[in-house]
Structure formats: C-alpha cells, structure tokens
C-alpha cells in the first residue's frame, strides 16, 4: 500500500460525517472478486449490479486476473479509496495479507464487507456475508459417510483444495467435510495436519477444472484406489472426474463438492458428482450493496446472524440420493435455485 494513502485516508475520514448527512449524494460502491470468469463471481457481479441499479448506487467492479491474484485486489482497494467510494465488497484471494489494505479503507471511512470468504482474522472486515462454509463441508462429509456405510472405515480419501495459502473458505470447507466424514481434526484453522490414514492425499486446484484434473492425477499416482473425492468447488470436481474417467474409474468413486452452480447441479443429475452444497452468491452481493447504501445514508453497519459471527446467506445440500437425518433438496429444486 502506497504511503500517500495514509494522508488520503485521514482526509476521507474527516469527510465521513458530512457524507452521512448528504443523503442525496450518489453512493459509490466497489465489488472486488477473485476473478471475473468463475460463474460464482459472475453471478455475484450480476446480483450487485442489479441491486445497485435498483437503489441508485454507482457500482465499480474489479477482479483478479486469476484465482490468487492478491496484488490486483490491493490495487483495486487503493482505487476505491481514492475514488471516494462509500464501501467495498470483497472476496479476498489472500485473506490474511489483504488486511492491511482493508484497514486503510476502513480508516478512510469505507465500509468493508467480506463476501463468501471471511478475512483472517474475520473482524478485519466490518462484516461478512457468506455461506456457512464449515456447514457446507460438514453436509457433504456426512452424506459421503452415510453413502459408504460400513465401508467408510476403509475409505481412501482425496482432498482437492483451492490454494497453498489456505484461504479461510478452503479451510472451512475442508475441515467441515472431514468432521462430517468422521475424521479427527488437527488444528481446525488449517488443513493438512490430520493423521487419519484414510486421507491418502491433499493437493490444490486453484478452483479450476484444469487444476482439479491435475490434482486428481497427482493423488492417483500416489494411490490409484482412491474411492472418495472432496473438491473445493464444482469446476475442480469436473476436472477430477475427467482424471478418473481417463483410467476407467469414473463409476466407482464418490465425488462431493460445494457451489451449487447450474453446471454443477447438472453434474449431480448426470452422476458426475454425488452431492453438492449450494451457495447463493447473488443474495450475498445484493445484500452487500444494500448494506453500503445504508452505511452511506445512516452510518449503520450490518448485524450478523444471531448466534454467528457473520451474516449467513444459507446453504442447501443438493442430491437425488437423500439420507435420513441429513436435510437436503432435490436436483430439481437445486436447478430452480442455481446460478451460472
């Protein structure tokens, strides 16, 4: 972060009070996503854009060049501060390194809301609007364990994560899945320190189909008898399936995932994915724009869901193979709610 922003932040902070008083001034909000190609973030941008048009908010959008592009996100925050934005919605690529830039924005009087991915620490942002990512992982873990029955004790599990930097969203889903499957966790704030021999490999995918295929190939090289695959998202799941199909094992490996995009839900119907936990990115973004509008006009910050440290935008387990005791919705219902 450039030193000149310190002076800018102080100047903007001094203006904050008058900004609240002028309800007629145009409110500017920024949306900063990890990429602009992943359907999840495309839908998030659509939701933010529609709500901004409805409320008369000027929305500026930014995205990393690739998943993990931290520097571009920092530059976007700098731009939003200098442009006099009232608030920022961000899905951070590096949840800990971004906090310095986020603090600059907050010091300048901007409301900063983390979408989908909590910052590290979570209170580095003013609020978080997100899926309960631990619950999303827990549901697919419980479902996979139930599907395997007694054979769950002999599982060979491949864990296809997002990045080596272990952003919070990846840790929460990973640890939730393992907990749901009945794996004893190590440090719940990181993945990879578990000692259960059923975990035969962990690799990263960058959340892409190509990354999922490569990661699956790497783990299969170490143990070709993998029979359960956890994936960070549905593009990674599609890549994992292709790697399994290349060795003729696509029909005897259970794949689970998180996202709930329309292609992913279709893959559940087609048998590529056994179950997926569906998120609602349009809702996250639209609520975020509303919150920035309220902050600009009233100076009021959003409140978390009672009993949680964030505003929970919901999650639904999508499968056509329901399990007693695990709440789920059908593929048909998932298609009604999907995105992308």
N, C-alpha and C positions, 0 to 999 in steps of 0.2 A: 504494500500500500504506500503510495507516494506521500511524503511528508506534508505536501501542500494541502492535503485533505484535512489535516488537523485544524487549520485555520478555517477552512470551508465549513467543517462540522460545527465549530463554535458559532460561526455566523448564522448557520441554518438553525441551530438550537435557539438562538436569540429570537429568531423569527417565528418559532413554533406557536407561541401563544396567539399572535395575530392571525396566523394561518387558521387556527381553530375558529376564530371569531368570524372569519370571512367564509360563510357557508356557500357563497355564490362563486367563489374561485374554482377553476377547474381542478379537480383532483387527478393527479397523475400517479399511476401505479406501475410497478415493474414486475414482470414474470421472468424468472431465470430458471431454465430447466437444464437437465444434464445433457440432452441432445434435442434436436428438432425432428428426428426421424423415427424414434421409437413410438409406436402407436399410443402408448400410455401418455407420453408427453404431448403428442399431437392432440389427443382428446383433452388433456389438461389445458392446453392453449385455447382450444375451442370453447371450453367452459368459461375460462377467464374472459375471453373476447366477448362472448355473448352477454355475460353479466355486466361487463364494463360498458357496452353499448346501451344496455337497459338502464344503467344508473348514471350515465353521462360521465363516466370516468375515462380519462385518456390512458390507454394501456400501451406500454412499451415492452416488447418481448425480446429475450436474449436466450441463447443456448450454447452449450459447449460444442466443440467440433466433433467430439467423441465422448463416450462414457468414461469419465475420469479426467476430463479436461478442466482442471481446477483453475488454472490461470485465467482462462477466458471468463469464468464466473466471477473471479475477483475484479477483473476489468469492468464487467457489467455492473457490479455493485458501485464502483467508482463513478461510472457514468450516471447511474441513478441518483447518487448523492449530488453530483454537480448539476444535474438537470432539475433539481428541486422536487423530486418525487416525494409523495407522502408515505409510500410504503413499498415493500419488496416481498414478493412471494418467491421462495427458492426451494428447489430440490438439489441439495448440495452433493457434488461429486466426492469431495473430501470433507467429511462432517466435522473434523477437528481443526484442520488448517484454515477453513473458511471463517472461523470465529473471529479472528482479528478484523477482517473486512466487515463482518456483520456488526461488530461493536462500533466501528467507525460510523456505520449507517445509523445505528441506534443513538449514538452520541449526537448525530446531526438531526435527530428528531423524527427519523423514519420508523415506522412500524415494520418489523421484520417477522414474517411468518414462514416457518419451515413447512413445506408440503411433502407428504409421503415419507420423507426421510428425516428423522429427528437429528438435530445437531449434537455434537459432543463437546460439552455437556448440553443436555436438552434446553436448559434455561439460557443458553447463549442467544436464543431467539425469543421474541416476545410471546410467541405462541407456536403450536404445531397442530396442523390439521392433517390427519393421516389415518390410514388403516391401522388397526391394532396388528402390527406385523408379527408380533410374537404369537397372537391368536391365529393368524393366518397360517403360520408354520405349524402350530400345535394341531390344528384341524386336519391338515394333510398327513401329519405324522400319526395321529390317532387312526385316521381312515386306513392308511397303509398297513399299520399294525393289525387292525381288525381284518383286513383283506387276507393277510398272510396266515392268520390264525396261529396255530402252534408252531408253524414254520418261521414265525417272526424271530424265534430264538436262534435260528440258523441263518438269518438274513446276511447278505453281503451288500452293504450299502455304499453307493457312490454319492458324494456330496458335490454338486456343481454350484459353486458360489459366484459372487459378482466380481470382486476385486481383491487384490492382496492387501489393500489399505483397510479392508474390513469396515466399510461404512455401516452405520447403525442399522439401516434397513436390511442389509445382508446378514448381520449378526443376529438380529431379532428373528428373522425367518429361519435361519439355520438352527438356532438354539431351540426355537419353538418346535420345529419338526422333530429334532432329536428327543426332546422332552416328551412329545406326543407318542413317539415310537417306543419310548421306554428306555432310552439311553441316559445313563448318568452323566450329567454335565460337569465340566471343569469350571473354569471362570466363565460365568454367563455373559460377560461383556466381550468375549472374543470366541472365535471358533478355531478348532484345530488342536485343542489340548485334551480332548476326550480320550479315554483309554480303552473303550469298548472295542473288542476285536471285530465286531460286526461292521464297523466303519472301515472299508478297505481302501478308501482314497478320497482326498479332497482336492479340488482344482478350481480355477477361476475361469469365467466365461466372458467377462465384460457385458453380460446380459444380452449377448447376440447369438444368432443361430450358428454362425461360424465358430464362435467361441465355445458354444455348447458341444458342437461336434468334435472339436479338437480336445476339449477337456475329457469328453467321454472316451475318446480314443486313447488318451493317456492313461486313464484309470483301467480301461480294459486290457491294456498292455501289461499292467501290473497284476490284474486278476480278471480273467475273461469270464468268470462265473458270477459277476455282479447280477443281483436279481431285484434290487430296489434302487431307484434313482431319484434323489431330491434335486430339484432345479430352482434357481433363484427366480426365474420367470419363464414365460411360455416360449419366447424365441429360443432360449437355451434348451428348453425341453424338446423343441422341434429338432435342434441340432443333435441332441443326444440320441433321439430316435433314429436319425439317419445313420449315425455311427453304429448303432445296434443292428439296424437293418442290413448294413454292409457285411456283417458277419452272421446274418441269419438268426439273430436273437431278438428281433423286434416283438415277437409274440409271447415271450416268456419272461419279460422284465417289466416290473411295475414302475411307471413314471408318475411323479406328482409334481405340482408346480404352484405358482402364485401369479396372479394378474387378473384373469377374467376378461381379456380382450376377446373380440368376436372370433379371430382365428384360433385362439387357444380353446375357447368353448367348443368350436367346431372340431378341434383335435380331441377333445373329450368324447364327443359324439362318435368320432371315427375310430376311437380306441387307441390313439397315439398316447394320450395322457389319461390316466385313470381318474384323477380328480384334481381340481384346481381351486384355490381360494380367490374369490373375485373381489377386486377393489373398485372404487368409484371415483376416478380422478376428476371427472367433470364437476362433481359435487365439491371436492376439495378446493378446486380453483375458484369456483363461483362463490363459495362461502368466503374464501380469502379476499376476493375483490370487495365483497360486502363489508368485511371487517376493516379494510383500508379506508373505504368511504366513511364508515362510522368514526374511525380514528381521526380522519381529516376534519370532520364536522363537529365531533363531540369530544375528542380526546379520550375515548373509551377503548380499552383493549378487550379482545375476546376472552371469554372464560372457557376453561377446559371442561370436558365431560365430567360430571360428578363421579368421584372415585378414581379418576385417571389424571395423569399429568399432561394430557393432550386432548384435543377435540377429536373424538372418534367418528370417522365418516363411514364406518361399517365394513363388514366382510361377510361373504356367503360362500360356503363350500359347494361347488358345482360338481355333480356326478349323477350318473344314472344307475349307480350301484350303491344305494344308501345303506348305512349301517345303523343298527339300533343303538340309540343313545348318543349319536353324533348328528347334530342338526345339519341339514343340507338342503339344497334346492336342486331341481332337475335341470338337465341341459336345456330344455325348452324355456324354463324360467331364466336360466343364465343368458340365453340368447336375447330375451327381452331387455335385459339389463346390461348387455355387453357393450363394448366400445371398440373403435378401430376398424 
